[in-house]
């Protein structure tokens, strides 16, 4: 399998003069030494000759070959009617009989954009499989909202810390202060949800699908399935989150001015105003994975015309920001620059500050790295083209013996078999794993029809598919092989899902 495919021909190998792209280790098939090429041509769909006659000493078909799909049938000691083994082939010929590493390849991860809110949640490298990601809270605008288990840990921590602060401000509350503090924790995460909904509404407005919203440790994440098409849309999509947090801070400030200071409502509104200001300010910092980093990415993208350049710049600024948080946050807390009392270095407060700074720095650093990986993936996705990953195929009728079909494939330098009807129309694909499972001595007596999988509508794909569109098409109809056809309906070849997966992994491993 080769993903370069500059000639636009199906992959093939084996016979002299056939197309011989180099393939990574583990791809079934042997290689010729010359690696020469021939011009591509439509697969000949002429009728195949009838089954060859049996060996001279046994004109009748052996009883043990009655069921071609029976992989367990083996010759018994003492049998005299066993057909002779198939003549050995030269090692330089192509082969369909090597066992593949995996029959069903793992599905490549889908690339997703993510916008983080709250206190800077990371961009996940791959979305979780399955429908969930925590406790489902609802589906505003048709997008499911989940609360991750880590949220309950943070909510408990906020309840404890804010409750201790209330004891100094409103000592008359007693134990009820923790109920008030719990209400504050829920209201704060409701503000984070509004922040994420702003991203979601903007994404839907730009016709970008949103998979879900997840509230988790230190904030929330909106999982947007596709990247923005223009830097202007990217900027707007990133900016609306902090903008809504600033609007909420203004609303809470207005409410605080309308109530009496020193009361429970006044303290709650003041806390929510300050927390939303912190959320907005933190997310406006110009480094990925924060919203400010995406805004910086959009600006660099607009200036250079290259989205990858914007991602690289914003990611490295994000990593510098992570180091600054790791070192600067404890120092600012110790000096009292963040509004608290200055403290001496040492004790539990210092340890707590350092731990909080380390967690935030790790989140930002990891998110910046994930953004770089996703950008590299999107940059290389167009290299995944059905036309260049397709294996050359030969058409055979369903009653053609497997040994004869393999001989024709090797002579043509092909690595796939397509079962056709009497008119030459494709009906099924012979599975590579099924070929491997048939012992060599039985192949003259096993028809390819018993090893084939019927072609469904989703298994017939266009040779023009490429990139994310190709991955989405394969994901919609999971299979091990797909029939690749031209726009005219002519058979172009067979695409193996294992080849696509290997090309996907190879593209991800290559530096930008």
BATINU-719716 format. One line per 5 residues: number of its first residue (from 1); their letters; for each residue y, z, x of C-alpha. Coordinates in Angstrom, 1 decimal. Layout:
residues N
NUM) a) Y:Z:X  ...
***
This chain:
residues 512
1) xxxxx) 0.0:0.0:0.0  3.4:-1.0:1.3  6.7:-0.3:-0.4  8.7:-2.7:1.7  7.5:-5.8:-0.2
6) xxxxx) 10.2:-8.2:1.1  8.3:-11.3:0.0  7.9:-10.2:-3.6  4.2:-10.9:-3.7  1.3:-8.7:-4.9
11) xxxxx) -0.4:-6.7:-2.2  -3.6:-8.1:-1.0  -5.8:-8.0:2.0  -9.1:-9.2:3.4  -9.7:-13.0:3.6
16) xxxxx) -8.0:-14.9:6.3  -4.6:-16.0:5.2  -4.2:-13.4:2.5  -1.2:-11.1:2.1  -1.7:-8.2:4.4
21) xxxxx) 0.9:-5.5:4.2  0.3:-2.4:6.2  -0.7:0.6:4.1  -0.5:4.4:4.7  -3.6:6.4:5.5
26) xxxxx) -5.8:7.1:2.6  -5.2:3.9:0.7  -8.6:2.3:-0.1  -9.4:-0.9:1.7  -10.0:-2.2:5.2
31) xxxxx) -7.7:-4.5:7.2  -7.9:-7.8:9.0  -6.6:-7.8:12.6  -4.2:-10.7:12.1  -2.2:-9.5:9.1
36) xxxxx) -1.3:-13.0:8.1  0.2:-14.0:4.7  -0.2:-16.7:2.1  2.2:-17.8:-0.6  1.9:-16.0:-3.9
41) xxxxx) 0.3:-17.8:-6.8  -0.6:-16.8:-10.4  -4.1:-15.5:-10.8  -6.5:-18.2:-11.8  -8.0:-17.3:-15.2
46) xxxxx) -10.8:-19.8:-15.2  -14.1:-18.8:-16.7  -16.5:-17.0:-14.3  -20.0:-18.3:-13.7  -22.9:-16.6:-15.4
51) xxxxx) -24.9:-13.6:-13.9  -27.1:-14.6:-11.0  -30.8:-14.7:-11.4  -32.8:-11.6:-10.4  -34.8:-11.4:-7.2
56) xxxxx) -37.9:-13.7:-7.0  -40.3:-10.8:-7.0  -38.8:-9.3:-10.2  -37.3:-11.7:-12.7  -36.8:-9.0:-15.3
61) xxxxx) -33.9:-6.5:-15.1  -35.1:-3.1:-13.9  -35.3:-0.5:-16.6  -33.2:2.0:-14.7  -30.2:-0.4:-14.9
66) xxxxx) -30.1:-0.5:-18.7  -27.0:1.6:-18.8  -24.4:0.3:-16.3  -22.1:3.4:-16.8  -24.9:5.8:-15.8
71) xxxxx) -23.8:6.9:-12.4  -26.7:9.3:-11.9  -29.5:6.7:-11.9  -31.1:6.5:-8.5  -34.3:4.8:-7.2
76) xxxxx) -37.4:6.9:-7.5  -39.9:7.2:-4.7  -42.6:4.7:-5.1  -40.6:2.2:-7.0  -41.5:-1.4:-6.1
81) xxxxx) -39.1:-3.2:-8.4  -35.9:-2.1:-6.8  -33.5:-5.1:-6.3  -32.6:-5.8:-2.7  -29.4:-4.2:-1.4
86) xxxxx) -26.3:-6.3:-1.4  -25.7:-8.1:1.9  -23.3:-6.2:4.2  -19.7:-7.4:4.4  -17.7:-7.7:7.4
91) xxxxx) -15.5:-4.7:8.1  -12.5:-7.0:8.4  -12.7:-7.9:4.7  -10.8:-6.1:1.9  -12.9:-3.5:0.1
96) xxxxx) -12.7:-2.0:-3.4  -15.5:0.4:-2.7  -13.9:3.1:-0.6  -13.4:6.3:-2.4  -9.8:7.1:-3.3
101) xxxxx) -8.4:10.4:-2.3  -7.6:11.2:-5.9  -8.7:9.6:-9.1  -5.7:10.8:-11.1  -2.6:11.2:-8.9
106) xxxxx) -0.1:13.9:-9.5  2.9:12.9:-11.5  6.0:12.5:-9.3  8.7:14.9:-10.0  11.5:13.6:-12.2
111) xxxxx) 14.9:13.7:-10.6  17.4:15.8:-12.5  21.0:16.8:-12.2  21.8:20.4:-13.0  25.1:22.2:-13.5
116) xxxxx) 25.2:25.9:-12.8  27.4:28.4:-14.5  27.7:32.1:-14.6  27.6:33.3:-11.0  26.3:30.1:-9.4
121) xxxxx) 22.7:29.5:-10.3  20.8:27.1:-8.1  19.9:23.6:-8.8  16.1:23.6:-9.3  14.2:21.1:-7.1
126) xxxxx) 12.0:20.2:-10.0  12.1:21.2:-13.6  9.3:23.4:-14.9  6.5:21.7:-16.7  5.9:22.5:-20.3
131) xxxxx) 8.3:23.2:-23.1  9.4:26.6:-22.0  11.1:28.5:-19.3  11.5:31.8:-20.9  12.3:33.0:-24.4
136) xxxxx) 13.6:30.3:-26.7  16.8:31.4:-28.4  17.8:28.3:-30.3  18.7:24.6:-30.1  22.5:24.1:-30.3
141) xxxxx) 23.3:20.4:-30.4  19.5:19.8:-30.3  19.2:21.2:-26.7  16.8:24.2:-26.4  18.3:27.4:-24.9
146) xxxxx) 15.9:29.7:-23.0  16.4:33.1:-21.5  14.4:33.6:-18.3  12.7:37.0:-17.7  15.0:37.6:-14.7
151) xxxxx) 17.9:37.8:-17.2  16.5:41.1:-18.6  16.6:42.6:-15.0  20.2:41.6:-14.6  21.1:42.8:-18.1
156) xxxxx) 19.6:46.2:-17.3  21.6:46.3:-14.0  24.8:45.4:-15.8  24.2:48.0:-18.4  23.7:50.7:-15.8
161) xxxxx) 26.7:49.8:-13.6  29.1:49.2:-16.5  27.9:52.3:-18.2  28.8:54.4:-15.1  32.2:52.9:-15.1
166) xxxxx) 32.7:53.7:-18.8  31.9:57.3:-18.0  35.0:57.5:-15.9  37.2:55.6:-18.4  35.9:56.9:-21.7
171) xxxxx) 34.0:60.2:-20.9  34.0:61.2:-24.5  31.3:58.5:-25.3  28.6:60.4:-23.6  25.2:58.7:-23.8
176) xxxxx) 26.6:56.1:-26.2  28.3:54.4:-23.3  25.1:52.6:-22.4  25.0:51.0:-25.8  28.5:49.8:-25.3
181) xxxxx) 27.5:48.6:-21.8  24.5:46.7:-23.2  26.8:45.0:-25.7  29.0:44.0:-22.8  26.0:42.5:-20.9
186) xxxxx) 25.0:40.4:-24.0  28.6:39.3:-24.5  29.0:38.3:-20.9  25.9:36.1:-21.0  27.1:34.7:-24.3
191) xxxxx) 30.2:33.6:-22.3  27.9:32.0:-19.7  26.1:30.2:-22.5  29.5:28.8:-23.7  30.1:27.6:-20.1
196) xxxxx) 26.8:25.8:-20.1  27.3:24.3:-23.5  30.5:22.8:-22.3  28.5:20.9:-19.6  25.9:20.0:-22.3
201) xxxxx) 28.5:18.6:-24.8  30.1:16.5:-22.1  26.8:15.2:-20.9  25.8:14.2:-24.5  29.2:12.6:-24.9
206) xxxxx) 28.5:10.5:-21.8  25.0:9.7:-23.3  23.2:11.7:-20.6  20.1:13.4:-21.9  19.9:17.2:-21.5
211) xxxxx) 16.5:18.7:-21.2  17.4:22.4:-21.7  19.7:25.2:-20.9  18.3:28.3:-19.2  20.0:31.6:-18.8
216) xxxxx) 18.7:33.4:-15.7  19.4:35.6:-12.7  23.1:35.3:-11.9  24.1:32.8:-14.5  22.7:29.7:-16.2
221) xxxxx) 21.6:26.1:-15.6  22.0:23.0:-17.7  19.2:20.5:-16.8  20.7:17.1:-17.2  18.2:14.3:-16.9
226) xxxxx) 20.4:11.7:-15.3  23.4:11.5:-12.9  26.8:10.4:-14.1  27.5:6.7:-13.7  31.0:7.1:-12.3
231) xxxxx) 32.8:9.6:-10.2  35.3:10.2:-13.0  32.6:11.2:-15.4  31.0:13.4:-12.7  34.3:15.2:-12.2
236) xxxxx) 34.8:15.8:-15.9  31.2:16.9:-16.4  31.6:19.5:-13.7  35.1:20.7:-14.6  34.6:21.4:-18.3
241) xxxxx) 32.4:24.5:-17.5  35.0:26.4:-15.5  37.7:25.2:-17.9  35.9:26.8:-20.8  35.5:30.0:-18.8
246) xxxxx) 39.2:30.1:-18.3  39.8:29.5:-22.0  37.5:32.4:-22.8  39.4:34.6:-20.4  42.6:33.7:-22.1
251) xxxxx) 41.1:34.5:-25.5  39.9:37.9:-24.4  43.2:38.6:-22.8  45.0:37.9:-26.1  42.5:40.1:-27.9
256) xxxxx) 43.1:42.9:-25.4  46.8:42.7:-26.0  46.2:43.1:-29.7  44.2:46.3:-29.5  45.1:49.7:-28.3
261) xxxxx) 44.5:50.3:-24.5  41.9:52.9:-23.5  39.7:52.3:-26.5  36.2:50.8:-26.6  37.4:47.4:-27.8
266) xxxxx) 40.2:47.4:-25.2  37.8:48.2:-22.4  35.2:45.6:-23.5  37.8:42.9:-23.9  39.3:43.7:-20.5
271) xxxxx) 35.9:43.6:-18.9  35.0:40.2:-20.5  38.4:38.8:-19.5  37.9:39.8:-15.8  34.2:38.6:-15.8
276) xxxxx) 35.1:35.2:-17.1  37.9:34.8:-14.6  35.4:35.6:-11.9  32.9:33.1:-13.3  35.6:30.4:-13.4
281) xxxxx) 36.9:31.2:-9.9  33.5:31.3:-8.3  32.3:28.1:-9.9  35.5:26.3:-8.7  34.6:27.0:-5.1
286) xxxxx) 34.2:23.5:-3.5  30.6:23.6:-2.5  27.3:22.5:-4.1  25.6:23.7:-6.2  28.7:25.1:-7.9
291) xxxxx) 30.8:23.1:-10.3  33.6:22.9:-7.7  31.1:21.3:-5.3  30.3:18.6:-7.9  34.1:18.0:-8.3
296) xxxxx) 34.4:17.7:-4.5  31.4:15.3:-4.6  33.2:13.2:-7.3  36.4:13.0:-5.2  34.6:11.9:-2.0
301) xxxxx) 32.5:9.5:-4.1  35.7:8.0:-5.5  37.3:7.7:-2.0  34.3:6.3:-0.2  32.6:4.4:-3.0
306) xxxxx) 29.3:6.1:-2.0  27.8:8.9:-4.1  25.6:9.9:-1.2  28.6:10.5:1.0  30.0:12.8:-1.6
311) xxxxx) 26.8:14.7:-1.9  26.5:15.2:1.8  30.1:16.4:2.1  29.8:18.8:-0.8  26.4:20.1:0.3
316) xxxxx) 27.6:21.0:3.8  30.7:22.7:2.4  28.3:24.6:0.1  26.3:25.8:3.2  29.4:26.9:4.9
321) xxxxx) 30.4:28.7:1.7  27.0:30.5:1.7  27.6:31.8:5.3  31.1:32.9:4.3  29.7:34.8:1.3
326) xxxxx) 27.0:36.4:3.4  29.6:37.7:6.0  32.8:38.0:4.0  31.7:39.6:0.7  30.6:42.9:2.3
331) xxxxx) 33.7:43.1:4.5  36.0:42.5:1.5  34.3:45.2:-0.5  34.5:47.6:2.3  38.2:46.9:2.8
336) xxxxx) 39.0:47.3:-0.9  40.5:43.8:-1.1  38.5:43.1:-4.3  40.2:45.9:-6.2  38.0:48.9:-5.3
341) xxxxx) 38.6:51.7:-2.9  38.2:51.1:0.8  34.9:52.5:2.1  33.5:53.4:5.4  30.7:51.2:6.7
346) xxxxx) 27.4:52.9:6.1  25.6:54.4:3.1  24.1:53.0:0.0  27.3:51.1:-1.0  27.2:49.1:2.2
351) xxxxx) 23.5:48.3:1.7  24.1:47.3:-1.9  27.0:45.0:-0.9  25.0:43.4:1.8  22.0:42.8:-0.5
356) xxxxx) 24.3:41.2:-3.2  25.9:39.0:-0.6  22.5:37.9:0.8  21.3:37.0:-2.7  24.4:35.0:-3.5
361) xxxxx) 24.3:33.3:-0.1  20.6:32.4:-0.5  21.3:30.9:-4.0  24.2:28.7:-2.7  22.4:27.6:0.5
366) xxxxx) 19.2:26.7:-1.4  21.1:24.9:-4.1  23.0:22.8:-1.6  19.7:21.8:0.1  18.2:20.9:-3.3
371) xxxxx) 21.2:18.8:-4.1  20.7:16.9:-0.9  17.0:16.3:-1.6  17.7:15.1:-5.1  20.4:12.7:-3.8
376) xxxxx) 18.1:11.3:-1.2  15.5:10.8:-3.9  17.9:8.9:-6.1  19.0:6.8:-3.1  15.4:5.7:-2.4
381) xxxxx) 14.2:5.4:-6.0  15.3:1.7:-6.2  12.8:1.0:-3.4  9.9:1.7:-5.8  9.4:-1.7:-7.3
386) xxxxx) 6.4:-2.7:-9.3  6.4:-6.2:-7.8  6.1:-4.9:-4.2  3.6:-2.1:-5.0  1.2:-4.3:-7.0
391) xxxxx) -2.3:-5.1:-5.7  -3.4:-8.7:-6.0  -6.2:-9.1:-8.6  -8.9:-11.6:-9.5  -10.0:-12.2:-13.1
396) xxxxx) -13.6:-11.8:-14.0  -15.5:-11.9:-17.3  -17.1:-8.7:-18.6  -20.7:-9.8:-17.8  -20.0:-10.6:-14.2
401) xxxxx) -22.1:-8.5:-11.9  -20.1:-6.0:-9.9  -21.4:-7.4:-6.6  -20.3:-10.9:-7.5  -16.9:-9.7:-8.6
406) xxxxx) -16.4:-7.8:-5.4  -17.4:-10.8:-3.4  -14.8:-12.9:-5.1  -12.1:-10.2:-4.7  -12.9:-10.0:-0.9
411) xxxxx) -12.9:-13.7:-0.5  -9.5:-13.9:-2.2  -8.1:-11.0:-0.3  -7.6:-9.0:-3.6  -8.0:-5.3:-4.2
416) xxxxx) -8.3:-5.2:-8.0  -10.3:-6.7:-10.8  -9.1:-7.7:-14.3  -11.6:-8.4:-17.1  -10.6:-11.4:-19.1
421) xxxxx) -12.0:-13.1:-22.2  -13.2:-16.7:-22.5  -9.6:-17.9:-22.8  -8.5:-16.1:-19.7  -6.5:-13.4:-21.5
426) xxxxx) -6.7:-9.9:-19.9  -8.7:-7.4:-21.8  -9.4:-4.5:-19.4  -9.0:-3.2:-15.9  -11.9:-2.3:-13.7
431) xxxxx) -11.3:1.3:-12.5  -11.4:1.8:-8.7  -13.1:5.2:-9.1  -15.8:3.7:-11.3  -16.5:1.0:-8.6
436) xxxxx) -17.0:3.7:-6.0  -19.4:5.6:-8.2  -21.9:2.7:-8.4  -24.5:2.7:-5.6  -24.5:-0.4:-3.6
441) xxxxx) -28.1:-1.4:-4.5  -27.3:-1.4:-8.2  -24.2:-3.5:-8.1  -26.0:-6.9:-8.7  -27.2:-5.4:-12.0
446) xxxxx) -24.1:-3.7:-13.3  -21.6:-5.7:-15.2  -17.9:-5.0:-14.6  -17.3:-4.6:-18.3  -19.0:-1.2:-18.2
451) xxxxx) -16.7:0.0:-15.5  -13.4:-1.2:-17.2  -10.8:0.6:-19.2  -9.3:-1.3:-22.1  -5.7:-2.3:-21.6
456) xxxxx) -3.4:-0.5:-24.1  0.2:-1.6:-24.8  1.6:1.1:-22.4  -0.7:-0.1:-19.6  0.9:-3.6:-19.6
461) xxxxx) 4.1:-3.4:-17.6  6.7:-5.9:-16.3  6.7:-6.9:-12.6  10.5:-6.4:-12.7  10.4:-2.6:-13.2
466) xxxxx) 11.8:-0.6:-10.4  13.1:2.9:-9.6  13.5:5.5:-12.3  12.7:3.0:-15.0  9.3:2.4:-13.4
471) xxxxx) 8.6:6.1:-13.1  9.6:6.7:-16.7  7.4:3.9:-17.9  4.3:5.2:-16.0  5.0:8.7:-17.2
476) xxxxx) 5.1:7.6:-20.9  1.5:6.3:-20.6  -0.5:8.2:-17.9  -3.2:6.0:-16.4  -4.8:5.3:-13.0
481) xxxxx) -4.2:1.5:-13.1  -1.7:-0.7:-14.9  -1.7:-4.5:-15.6  1.5:-6.0:-14.1  2.6:-9.2:-15.8
486) xxxxx) 5.4:-11.7:-15.3  8.0:-12.3:-18.0  6.0:-15.4:-19.0  3.0:-13.2:-19.6  1.0:-14.4:-16.6
491) xxxxx) -1.0:-11.9:-14.7  0.8:-10.8:-11.6  -1.7:-8.1:-10.4  -2.7:-4.4:-10.9  -0.5:-1.4:-10.1
496) xxxxx) -2.3:1.8:-9.0  -0.6:5.0:-9.9  -1.9:6.4:-6.6  0.0:3.7:-4.7  3.2:4.6:-6.6
501) xxxxx) 2.8:8.3:-5.8  2.3:7.6:-2.1  5.3:5.4:-2.0  7.3:8.1:-3.8  6.3:10.8:-1.3
506) xxxxx) 7.0:8.4:1.6  10.5:7.6:0.3  11.3:11.3:-0.1  10.2:12.0:3.5  12.4:9.3:5.0
511) xx) 15.8:10.4:6.1  18.9:9.0:4.4
***
